[in-house]
Amino acid sequence: MTVNTVTKRIAVGFAIAAFGAAGYLVGNAATSTAAPAQAPTPPKIVKGNDVGTNELSFAKCPDGTALIGGGYASDGVQSGPVIGGKSYDAYIKANAPSLSRPNTWAAKIDVPGGTIAAYAVCATG
């Protein structure tokens, strides 16, 4: 698996989710009367199944958690920004929340011999 890809893809999704939550908290701080917040619970990372080309990998958040981001890890793809005249991202056909499965991240690759696994970032608290 390409660890750097996982780190970059998941970190971007989590950073966006965290920024959105922080913006909400800052925007509502003046009107809040709640007790001081406890330290946030770190998100749970869930790995989906490894699948081959043109198959979907799904990573489902456990019950009691909420999907806040996701990403993928792939193998069998050459490193570098361009493969066979296409950018690397042209081979990733899905990397988003699943439209058919709630609370689930989906990933799909279109490279002969390649594999992909979806990762879900799940809020636990």
C-alpha positions in Angstrom: 0.0 0.0 0.0 1.1 3.5 -0.7 1.3 5.0 2.8 1.9 8.5 1.7 -1.3 8.4 -0.3 -3.3 7.3 2.7 -1.7 10.0 4.9 -2.4 12.7 2.4 -5.9 11.7 1.4 -7.1 11.0 4.9 -5.4 14.0 6.4 -7.1 16.4 3.9 -10.5 15.0 4.7 -10.0 15.1 8.4 -8.5 18.6 8.3 -11.6 19.9 6.4 -13.9 18.2 8.9 -12.0 19.5 11.9 -11.9 23.0 10.4 -15.7 22.9 9.9 -16.3 21.8 13.5 -13.9 24.5 14.8 -15.7 27.2 12.8 -19.0 26.1 14.2 -17.7 26.2 17.8 -16.0 29.6 17.3 -19.1 31.0 15.6 -21.4 29.8 18.5 -19.1 30.5 21.4 -20.7 33.8 22.4 -24.1 32.2 22.8 -23.1 29.0 24.4 -24.0 28.3 28.0 -22.7 24.7 28.2 -20.1 23.5 30.7 -16.5 23.6 29.5 -15.8 21.0 26.9 -13.8 17.9 27.7 -10.8 17.0 25.4 -12.1 15.7 22.1 -12.0 12.0 21.5 -9.7 11.2 18.6 -11.4 9.9 15.4 -11.5 6.2 14.6 -9.9 5.1 11.3 -11.6 2.1 9.6 -10.0 0.3 6.7 -12.2 -1.3 4.0 -11.6 -4.4 2.0 -8.7 -4.6 -0.5 -10.2 -4.9 -4.0 -8.9 -5.1 -7.6 -9.5 -2.9 -10.5 -13.1 -1.7 -11.2 -14.4 -3.0 -7.8 -15.6 -0.8 -4.9 -13.9 -0.9 -1.5 -16.2 0.2 1.4 -15.1 1.4 4.8 -18.1 1.6 7.2 -18.0 3.6 10.4 -19.1 1.5 13.4 -22.5 2.1 15.1 -22.4 5.1 17.4 -19.9 7.0 15.2 -20.2 9.4 12.3 -18.4 9.6 9.0 -16.4 12.9 8.9 -13.9 12.1 6.1 -12.0 9.4 4.3 -9.5 8.4 1.7 -7.8 5.4 0.1 -4.6 3.4 -0.2 -3.6 1.9 -3.5 -1.0 -0.6 -4.7 0.1 -1.6 -8.2 0.4 1.9 -9.5 3.7 3.5 -10.5 4.7 6.4 -8.4 4.8 9.8 -10.0 2.3 12.4 -11.2 1.8 10.9 -14.7 1.3 7.3 -15.8 0.8 6.4 -19.5 -0.1 10.0 -20.3 -2.7 10.3 -17.5 -2.4 12.0 -14.2 -2.4 9.5 -11.2 -5.8 10.8 -10.0 -7.4 9.9 -13.4 -7.1 6.2 -12.3 -9.0 6.8 -9.1 -12.7 6.4 -10.1 -14.2 6.9 -6.6 -13.0 8.5 -3.4 -16.0 9.9 -1.6 -18.8 9.0 0.8 -20.9 6.1 -0.5 -24.2 7.1 -2.1 -25.7 3.7 -1.4 -24.3 2.9 2.0 -24.8 5.3 4.9 -21.9 6.3 7.1 -19.5 4.6 4.6 -16.5 5.8 2.5 -16.1 4.3 -1.0 -13.0 4.0 -3.2 -12.4 2.5 -6.7 -9.4 2.2 -9.0 -9.1 1.5 -12.7 -5.6 0.2 -13.2 -5.0 -3.4 -14.5 -3.3 -5.3 -11.6 -3.9 -2.5 -9.1 -5.6 -2.7 -5.7 -7.3 -0.2 -3.5 -8.7 0.0 0.0 -11.1 2.7 1.3 -10.5 4.3 4.7 -13.2 6.0 6.8 -12.5 8.7 9.4 -15.2 8.3 12.1 -16.1 10.8 14.9 -16.4 8.9 18.1 -17.6 11.5 20.6 
